[in-house]
């Protein structure tokens, strides 16, 4: 007679404290072998901390990790990888100045005293081929777009021949096609006996690809159940501990006043003849597939890329934008999609991050740290930033709280035009609703907001109008009312096209 199946991973009473702050409390649950097990929770719930315990980066304060029925003490990431436990980090953990192949084999190089570069190139191509990605292994990572960096992270993990694979927000930067390819690969890995722990805030994806769900709230397990027995609404409500209200705020009719007009914007290699108008109180979405030129158009507009433009008007006045600083002077701010690399200085504390763009208000002539502290306390309350203490580095915050801090930072300058690039990437369902409510409030205050997003439900739920880009051109200027995701996809893939119009 066959005995019970032994768990691939068991967490027994795992607690973890950082100083006086305990972030995990007696976490206990099993992960079955050859399964895809989702770990859900709001930002700050303890998901990433628990996975770093399993991956050997943190030692538990109390409790035991059991691997294949045997208690283990993991002495660092290399020890965990030697046991077949591999973590794909939420924030990129790549060496920007090394090539794709060098990153995939970093710390596990092939060859002896002389590295076997040819073998590493072949291995990199094979790892990327499993993801159906064609990418030159000699390209330096710094030259890659964000989605391609994510795929390099995944390829690197696959090259480690994991038995237990931890995926922390792996689809955050991927297109629907790339996500579908990844899910096919995950299913093949599961069939081959690999156990996958999967962290995601995209509950429809959790429903589609996982076998079982465990929910953490404030560092405690509040639910474990088979995915088939749960709806996405049940998952969301369990995460936040209450019934979620409507995700998107009501949309007020924009005013007729023009806040921003861009005509004939060209960004060589990325965008051609981009023309649009943003009105006061309007939320304008910028849609399109990865590579369509959405982010690059905005970076060109703000002088971050070489560009040519026939004219730019802010509040009816012609302006010349040679840098983001010129944008701030004109009343325009931009929040990058890369909050870790471009949005925040993660090694600095919260206060200097918040006030970096407005230091002249706090230095008269000496820096008034008491005034800065007051600004930080107001931002924490206004934006719902969750931090155990206010003197910690920004990098110690969860992803959602980092994003809220980055939003608070750009809004410190009291802008009129606010451009948000992937504002809810890697953010949990509760924080998403908070950010959507903030966007609605800003629109009601008469601000103009441009939202670049790869999530079509987000664009359709939040925006008054969508500009859809395909191969560097605006192919649709569409009122979002009555639009479906399928409608937008047809424009984004070039199946439908109409002349963009500028509302009067």
C-alpha positions, 0 to 999 in steps of 0.5 A: 500500500502506498503511503501519503505523498511527501511534500516537496517543501514544508514550512513549519512555524516560520517566523522572521524578524528584522530588528524589533519588527516581526514580518512573518508569524508562525507560517506553516503550509505544504507545497506538493511535488510537481505542482504550481503553488501560488503565494498571494498577499498584499504588498508587505504581507511577507511573500517575498520574505518567505521566499527569500527564507526558502532561497537561503537569503534569510535565515528564519528567526524561528521554525524549519524549512523541510525539503523532501521530508528532511529539515534543512538549514540553508546557508545562503543562495548558493547552498539553496541552488546546490539543493535545486532551489532557484529564485527568480527575483521580482526586481532585476538581479542582473549585471548591466554591463555584462552580456546576456550569456555572461549573466545567465552563467554568472557564478556558474561559469563554464570552463576552468582557468579559461572561460568557455565563452562558446559553450556559454553562448550555446547554453544561453541560446538553448535557455532562451529558446525554451522561452521561444526568445531569439536574442543575441547572447553577446548583447549587453543587458543595459541595452535591453528593454525591460521585458527582455531583461525579465526573460533573461532572468527567467532563462538564467533560472532555467539554466540552473536545473531547478527542482524547486523554482520560485517565480516572484512576479515573473509576468510583470513586464511580459506581453500576453504572448510572452506570458502564454509562452511562459505558462506553457513552459511552467506546465512542461516543467510541472510535468517533468516533476519541477515544483513551482512557487508562484507569486503574482498580483494578476489573479486571472493568471493565478486562476489559469496556471496554478494548482493551489493557493496560499494567502498571507496577510500581515505575515500570517497564513489566512487561507490555503485552498485548491485553485479550482475551488476559488474565484478571483474575487475570493482570492482578492477579498482574502488578501485584503481581509474585506470586500473590495469595492469597485476597482476604478473610480468614477470618471468625470467629464474632462474640461475643454481646456488644452493642457498639453499638445504635441505635434509631429513627434519623431523618435528615430527608430521608435516613433514617427509623427506622434500627435495628440492633445491632453485636456484638463481633467483627462486620463489619456491611455497609451496602449500598444504591444511591447516595442510599439514605441509608447515609452520611447515616445514619452522619453523622446518628448522629455529629452531622454532620447534623441528626437524631433518635434514640430511643436509642444504646447503646455497650457497653450504656451510653446515650450522646448523640452530638452530634459525632464528638468525642463518638463518640471519647469513647464509643469510636467512630471514623468514616473518611469516604469523602472522604479528601482533603476530610475524612479527611486534611489533605493539605498537612500532613506524615504525622506531624501527620496521624497524631497529630492525634486523640491530641495529648494523648498527645504534649504533656506539656505540650510536644509530644514530636516524638520520640514522634510520630516513633516512632508514625509509624514504627510506623504505616508498618510496621504498615499498610504505608504506602509513602513515600520519605521520612516528612517529605513532605505527605500529599497526595504519597502515592498514593491507597492510601497516603493511605487507609492513613494515614487508617486509622492515624490513626483507630485511634490512639485505640484505638476499639471501634467502627470505621465505614469509608465506602468504605474501598477506593475508588481503592485497588489490588488489593494495598492492598485485600487489606491493608485487608481483612486489617486489618479481619479482624484488628480483628474478631478483636481483638473490635472491631466494624466497620461497612463502607459500600461500593458494591462488593457483592463486597467486602461479601459477602466481608468482612461477617458481615451486611448491612443493605440500605437503600432510600429511607432505610429498612432493608429487609433485615437479612441474613446474608451467608452464601449471599447473591448480588449479585443478592439484595442488588440486589433489596433495594437496588432495592426489589423485595424487602423484609422487616422488619429484625431485630436479632440477639439 
